[in-house]
Amino acid sequence: MTESARVSWTVLLPVKVLARAKSRLAVLAGARRWELALAMASDTVAAVAGCPEVARVVVVTSDPVAGERLAALGAVVVPDVHRVEQQKQQQSADGSQDALNAALLHGAAVASRRWPGTGLVALTADLPALRPEELAAALRAAAEVAVARQVDAAGETGARGAGSSFVPDAAGVGTTLYAAVPGGDFRPAFGGASRARHAAAGAAELALDGLLDGVPGLRRDVDTADDLRAAIALGAGFRTTALAAELFADA
């Protein structure tokens, strides 16, 4: 049995209140922006649920529509208790990032209580071209990197970023996946230039054996119309593909 086969992975996906999600797609989607955000989240969850390396999918959200739809796809829905507080704050970029990472930490705490010994994976919910096999490759690499770093550490404890790794987005600036093996250091720092922040915190970038070239769907997050076109070209899930066809036809 491989090391990755011994890891029981819980994948955490934070989903914003749909009415406020994906503001940069408003020019294309208009009043249907919430539908697009939900379609992309649904295709992402479906891909994750189809990954053999994943034991469970946990969606952290305070949106009832998203919660119901994603639960129907097999996700465990955890209420995002931090979004209420976020609504009381100024909606700055930093505030949004803080709320995102707080939601992930909340989901991780719930997962760790319910499923002790689980590995934790933070994944963005806007990866409609994700393939189960891409996620499987990344999680196997995450387990292998953690083992290699334990060997390199030669018994040292408390190493910064121990057991954690990440996959950068297609632009090479942000992050789409952040993982920590059981007992590892789970400190997600999503938002903006998160690739540099995760690396600076000691997490390993998953670039084993050309991995980054082989997981285009895992790296293709969608924030703009051009991103959406790129995801469709890679082969997005049927929900996103169908809605995108309507939106581009009307544009």
C-alpha positions as a Markdown table, in Angstrom:
| # | Residue | x | y | z |
|---|---|---|---|---|
| 1 | Met | 0.0 | 0.0 | 0.0 |
| 2 | Thr | 1.3 | 3.4 | -0.9 |
| 3 | Glu | 1.6 | 6.3 | 1.6 |
| 4 | Ser | -1.1 | 8.2 | -0.2 |
| 5 | Ala | -3.4 | 5.2 | 0.1 |
| 6 | Arg | -3.1 | 5.4 | 3.9 |
| 7 | Val | -4.2 | 9.1 | 3.9 |
| 8 | Ser | -7.9 | 9.7 | 4.3 |
| 9 | Trp | -8.4 | 13.1 | 2.7 |
| 10 | Thr | -11.1 | 15.5 | 3.5 |
| 11 | Val | -11.5 | 18.2 | 0.9 |
| 12 | Leu | -12.8 | 21.6 | 2.1 |
| 13 | Leu | -14.4 | 24.0 | -0.3 |
| 14 | Pro | -15.5 | 27.5 | 0.8 |
| 15 | Val | -18.5 | 28.9 | -1.0 |
| 16 | Lys | -19.5 | 32.5 | -0.7 |
| 17 | Val | -23.0 | 33.7 | -0.5 |
| 18 | Leu | -24.0 | 33.4 | -4.1 |
| 19 | Ala | -25.3 | 37.0 | -4.5 |
| 20 | Arg | -21.8 | 38.3 | -3.7 |
| 21 | Ala | -19.7 | 35.7 | -5.5 |
| 22 | Lys | -17.6 | 36.3 | -8.6 |
| 23 | Ser | -18.1 | 40.1 | -8.9 |
| 24 | Arg | -15.6 | 40.3 | -11.8 |
| 25 | Leu | -17.9 | 38.1 | -13.9 |
| 26 | Ala | -20.8 | 40.6 | -13.6 |
| 27 | Val | -20.1 | 42.1 | -17.0 |
| 28 | Leu | -20.6 | 38.8 | -18.6 |
| 29 | Ala | -23.2 | 37.1 | -16.4 |
| 30 | Gly | -25.2 | 40.1 | -15.1 |
| 31 | Ala | -28.1 | 39.0 | -12.9 |
| 32 | Arg | -27.2 | 35.4 | -13.6 |
| 33 | Arg | -23.8 | 35.7 | -11.8 |
| 34 | Trp | -25.1 | 33.6 | -8.9 |
| 35 | Glu | -26.1 | 30.9 | -11.3 |
| 36 | Leu | -22.6 | 30.8 | -12.8 |
| 37 | Ala | -21.0 | 30.7 | -9.3 |
| 38 | Leu | -23.2 | 27.8 | -8.3 |
| 39 | Ala | -22.6 | 25.9 | -11.6 |
| 40 | Met | -18.9 | 26.1 | -11.2 |
| 41 | Ala | -19.1 | 25.1 | -7.5 |
| 42 | Ser | -21.3 | 22.2 | -8.5 |
| 43 | Asp | -18.9 | 21.0 | -11.2 |
| 44 | Thr | -16.0 | 21.3 | -8.8 |
| 45 | Val | -17.8 | 19.3 | -6.1 |
| 46 | Ala | -18.8 | 16.6 | -8.6 |
| 47 | Ala | -15.2 | 16.2 | -9.7 |
| 48 | Val | -13.9 | 16.0 | -6.1 |
| 49 | Ala | -16.6 | 13.4 | -5.2 |
| 50 | Gly | -15.4 | 11.3 | -8.1 |
| 51 | Cys | -11.8 | 11.2 | -6.9 |
| 52 | Pro | -10.8 | 7.9 | -5.4 |
| 53 | Glu | -8.2 | 9.5 | -3.1 |
| 54 | Val | -11.0 | 11.6 | -1.4 |
| 55 | Ala | -12.9 | 10.2 | 1.6 |
| 56 | Arg | -15.3 | 13.1 | 1.8 |
| 57 | Val | -16.1 | 16.6 | 0.5 |
| 58 | Val | -17.0 | 19.4 | 3.0 |
| 59 | Val | -18.5 | 22.6 | 1.8 |
| 60 | Val | -18.3 | 25.6 | 4.1 |
| 61 | Thr | -21.1 | 28.0 | 3.3 |
| 62 | Ser | -23.8 | 30.2 | 4.7 |
| 63 | Asp | -25.8 | 30.3 | 1.5 |
| 64 | Pro | -28.9 | 28.0 | 1.8 |
| 65 | Val | -29.3 | 27.5 | -2.0 |
| 66 | Ala | -25.6 | 26.5 | -2.4 |
| 67 | Gly | -25.8 | 24.3 | 0.6 |
| 68 | Glu | -28.8 | 22.4 | -0.6 |
| 69 | Arg | -27.5 | 22.0 | -4.1 |
| 70 | Leu | -24.0 | 20.8 | -3.1 |
| 71 | Ala | -25.4 | 18.5 | -0.4 |
| 72 | Ala | -27.4 | 16.8 | -3.1 |
| 73 | Leu | -24.1 | 16.1 | -4.9 |
| 74 | Gly | -22.7 | 14.3 | -1.8 |
| 75 | Ala | -21.0 | 17.2 | 0.1 |
| 76 | Val | -21.2 | 17.5 | 3.8 |
| 77 | Val | -22.3 | 21.1 | 4.4 |
| 78 | Val | -20.8 | 23.1 | 7.4 |
| 79 | Pro | -22.4 | 26.5 | 8.2 |
| 80 | Asp | -19.9 | 29.3 | 7.6 |
| 81 | Val | -20.2 | 31.1 | 11.0 |
| 82 | His | -17.7 | 33.7 | 9.9 |
| 83 | Arg | -19.7 | 35.2 | 7.1 |
| 84 | Val | -22.1 | 36.9 | 9.5 |
| 85 | Glu | -19.3 | 38.8 | 11.0 |
| 86 | Gln | -17.9 | 39.6 | 7.6 |
| 87 | Gln | -21.1 | 41.3 | 6.7 |
| 88 | Lys | -20.6 | 43.7 | 9.5 |
| 89 | Gln | -17.1 | 44.6 | 8.3 |
| 90 | Gln | -16.1 | 46.8 | 5.4 |
| 91 | Gln | -15.9 | 44.6 | 2.3 |
| 92 | Ser | -12.2 | 45.2 | 1.5 |
| 93 | Ala | -10.0 | 42.6 | -0.3 |
| 94 | Asp | -8.1 | 41.8 | 2.9 |
| 95 | Gly | -11.4 | 41.3 | 4.8 |
| 96 | Ser | -12.6 | 38.9 | 2.2 |
| 97 | Gln | -9.4 | 37.0 | 2.2 |
| 98 | Asp | -9.5 | 36.8 | 6.0 |
| 99 | Ala | -13.0 | 35.5 | 5.9 |
| 100 | Leu | -12.1 | 32.9 | 3.3 |
| 101 | Asn | -9.2 | 31.5 | 5.4 |
| 102 | Ala | -11.3 | 31.7 | 8.6 |
| 103 | Ala | -14.0 | 29.6 | 6.9 |
| 104 | Leu | -11.4 | 27.0 | 5.9 |
| 105 | Leu | -10.0 | 26.8 | 9.4 |
| 106 | His | -13.5 | 26.5 | 10.8 |
| 107 | Gly | -14.2 | 23.6 | 8.3 |
| 108 | Ala | -10.9 | 22.0 | 9.2 |
| 109 | Ala | -11.7 | 22.1 | 12.9 |
| 110 | Val | -15.1 | 20.5 | 12.3 |
| 111 | Ala | -13.5 | 17.8 | 10.0 |
| 112 | Ser | -10.8 | 17.1 | 12.6 |
| 113 | Arg | -13.3 | 16.5 | 15.3 |
| 114 | Arg | -15.6 | 14.4 | 13.2 |
| 115 | Trp | -13.0 | 12.4 | 11.4 |
| 116 | Pro | -9.8 | 12.3 | 13.6 |
| 117 | Gly | -6.6 | 11.6 | 11.7 |
| 118 | Thr | -7.9 | 12.9 | 8.4 |
| 119 | Gly | -5.7 | 14.8 | 5.9 |
| 120 | Leu | -7.0 | 18.2 | 5.1 |
| 121 | Val | -7.3 | 19.8 | 1.6 |
| 122 | Ala | -8.4 | 23.4 | 0.9 |
| 123 | Leu | -9.7 | 23.7 | -2.6 |
| 124 | Thr | -11.2 | 26.7 | -4.4 |
| 125 | Ala | -14.8 | 26.2 | -5.6 |
| 126 | Asp | -14.3 | 27.7 | -9.0 |
| 127 | Leu | -12.5 | 24.9 | -10.8 |
| 128 | Pro | -15.1 | 23.7 | -13.3 |
| 129 | Ala | -12.6 | 22.0 | -15.6 |
| 130 | Leu | -11.1 | 19.9 | -12.7 |
| 131 | Arg | -10.8 | 16.2 | -13.4 |
| 132 | Pro | -10.9 | 13.6 | -10.6 |
| 133 | Glu | -7.6 | 12.1 | -11.9 |
| 134 | Glu | -5.9 | 15.5 | -11.6 |
| 135 | Leu | -6.9 | 15.8 | -8.0 |
| 136 | Ala | -5.8 | 12.2 | -7.3 |
| 137 | Ala | -2.3 | 13.0 | -8.8 |
| 138 | Ala | -2.0 | 16.1 | -6.6 |
| 139 | Leu | -3.0 | 14.3 | -3.4 |
| 140 | Arg | -0.6 | 11.4 | -4.1 |
| 141 | Ala | 2.1 | 14.0 | -4.6 |
| 142 | Ala | 1.2 | 15.8 | -1.4 |
| 143 | Ala | 1.6 | 12.5 | 0.6 |
| 144 | Glu | 4.9 | 11.7 | -1.1 |
| 145 | Val | 6.3 | 15.2 | -0.5 |
| 146 | Ala | 5.3 | 15.0 | 3.2 |
| 147 | Val | 7.1 | 11.6 | 3.6 |
| 148 | Ala | 10.2 | 12.9 | 1.8 |
| 149 | Arg | 10.3 | 16.0 | 4.0 |
| 150 | Gln | 10.0 | 13.9 | 7.1 |
| 151 | Val | 13.0 | 11.9 | 6.0 |
| 152 | Asp | 15.0 | 15.1 | 5.1 |
| 153 | Ala | 14.1 | 16.6 | 8.5 |
| 154 | Ala | 16.0 | 13.7 | 10.2 |
| 155 | Gly | 13.8 | 13.7 | 13.3 |
| 156 | Glu | 13.4 | 17.4 | 13.6 |
| 157 | Thr | 10.0 | 18.5 | 15.0 |
| 158 | Gly | 8.1 | 21.7 | 14.7 |
| 159 | Ala | 9.4 | 22.5 | 11.2 |
| 160 | Arg | 7.6 | 25.4 | 9.6 |
| 161 | Gly | 5.0 | 24.3 | 7.2 |
| 162 | Ala | 5.6 | 20.6 | 8.1 |
| 163 | Gly | 3.4 | 18.3 | 6.1 |
| 164 | Ser | 1.8 | 21.0 | 4.0 |
| 165 | Ser | 1.9 | 21.6 | 0.2 |
| 166 | Phe | 0.1 | 23.5 | -2.5 |
| 167 | Val | -0.7 | 23.9 | -6.2 |
| 168 | Pro | -0.4 | 27.4 | -7.7 |
| 169 | Asp | -3.1 | 28.7 | -10.1 |
| 170 | Ala | -2.7 | 29.0 | -13.8 |
| 171 | Ala | -1.5 | 32.6 | -13.5 |
| 172 | Gly | 1.3 | 31.5 | -11.1 |
| 173 | Val | 0.2 | 34.0 | -8.5 |
| 174 | Gly | -2.5 | 32.5 | -6.5 |
| 175 | Thr | -3.3 | 29.0 | -5.1 |
| 176 | Thr | -6.0 | 26.5 | -6.0 |
| 177 | Leu | -5.1 | 23.7 | -3.6 |
| 178 | Tyr | -3.5 | 23.6 | -0.2 |
| 179 | Ala | -3.1 | 20.3 | 1.6 |
| 180 | Ala | -1.8 | 19.0 | 4.9 |
| 181 | Val | -1.3 | 15.4 | 5.8 |
| 182 | Pro | -2.6 | 14.1 | 9.1 |
| 183 | Gly | -0.7 | 15.9 | 11.9 |
| 184 | Gly | 0.6 | 18.4 | 9.4 |
| 185 | Asp | 0.6 | 22.2 | 9.6 |
| 186 | Phe | -2.7 | 23.4 | 8.1 |
| 187 | Arg | -2.4 | 27.2 | 7.7 |
| 188 | Pro | -4.2 | 28.3 | 4.5 |
| 189 | Ala | -3.4 | 31.8 | 3.2 |
| 190 | Phe | -5.6 | 32.1 | 0.2 |
| 191 | Gly | -6.3 | 35.4 | -1.6 |
| 192 | Gly | -4.1 | 37.5 | -3.9 |
| 193 | Ala | -0.5 | 36.5 | -4.1 |
| 194 | Ser | -1.1 | 33.4 | -2.1 |
| 195 | Arg | 1.5 | 31.3 | -3.9 |
| 196 | Ala | 4.3 | 33.4 | -2.4 |
| 197 | Arg | 2.7 | 33.4 | 1.0 |
| 198 | His | 2.3 | 29.6 | 1.1 |
| 199 | Ala | 5.9 | 29.1 | 0.0 |
| 200 | Ala | 7.1 | 31.6 | 2.5 |
| 201 | Ala | 5.2 | 29.8 | 5.3 |
| 202 | Gly | 7.2 | 26.6 | 4.4 |
| 203 | Ala | 4.6 | 24.7 | 2.4 |
| 204 | Ala | 6.0 | 22.7 | -0.5 |
| 205 | Glu | 4.9 | 23.5 | -4.1 |
| 206 | Leu | 3.7 | 20.4 | -5.8 |
| 207 | Ala | 5.9 | 20.3 | -8.9 |
| 208 | Leu | 6.9 | 16.7 | -8.8 |
| 209 | Asp | 7.6 | 15.0 | -12.2 |
| 210 | Gly | 6.0 | 17.7 | -14.2 |
| 211 | Leu | 2.8 | 17.6 | -12.1 |
| 212 | Leu | 1.9 | 21.2 | -12.8 |
| 213 | Asp | 1.9 | 20.6 | -16.5 |
| 214 | Gly | -0.5 | 17.6 | -16.1 |
| 215 | Val | -3.2 | 19.2 | -14.0 |
| 216 | Pro | -4.5 | 22.2 | -16.1 |
| 217 | Gly | -8.1 | 21.8 | -14.8 |
| 218 | Leu | -6.8 | 21.9 | -11.2 |
| 219 | Arg | -5.0 | 25.1 | -11.8 |
| 220 | Arg | -7.7 | 26.9 | -13.9 |
| 221 | Asp | -9.7 | 28.9 | -11.5 |
| 222 | Val | -12.3 | 31.3 | -13.0 |
| 223 | Asp | -12.5 | 34.9 | -12.1 |
| 224 | Thr | -13.0 | 36.6 | -15.5 |
| 225 | Ala | -14.7 | 35.9 | -18.8 |
| 226 | Asp | -11.3 | 35.0 | -20.3 |
| 227 | Asp | -10.7 | 32.5 | -17.5 |
| 228 | Leu | -14.1 | 31.0 | -18.2 |
| 229 | Arg | -13.3 | 30.6 | -21.9 |
| 230 | Ala | -10.1 | 28.9 | -20.9 |
| 231 | Ala | -11.9 | 26.5 | -18.6 |
| 232 | Ile | -14.4 | 25.6 | -21.4 |
| 233 | Ala | -11.5 | 25.0 | -23.8 |
| 234 | Leu | -10.1 | 22.5 | -21.2 |
| 235 | Gly | -13.5 | 20.8 | -20.9 |
| 236 | Ala | -15.5 | 22.1 | -18.1 |
| 237 | Gly | -18.3 | 20.2 | -16.4 |
| 238 | Phe | -21.7 | 20.1 | -18.0 |
| 239 | Arg | -23.3 | 22.7 | -15.7 |
| 240 | Thr | -20.8 | 25.4 | -16.4 |
| 241 | Thr | -20.5 | 24.6 | -20.1 |
| 242 | Ala | -24.2 | 24.8 | -20.7 |
| 243 | Leu | -24.6 | 28.1 | -18.8 |
| 244 | Ala | -21.5 | 29.6 | -20.3 |
| 245 | Ala | -22.9 | 28.9 | -23.8 |
| 246 | Glu | -26.0 | 30.9 | -23.0 |
| 247 | Leu | -24.0 | 33.8 | -21.5 |
| 248 | Phe | -21.6 | 34.1 | -24.3 |
| 249 | Ala | -24.4 | 33.8 | -26.9 |
| 250 | Asp | -26.1 | 36.8 | -25.2 |
| 251 | Ala | -22.9 | 38.9 | -24.8 |
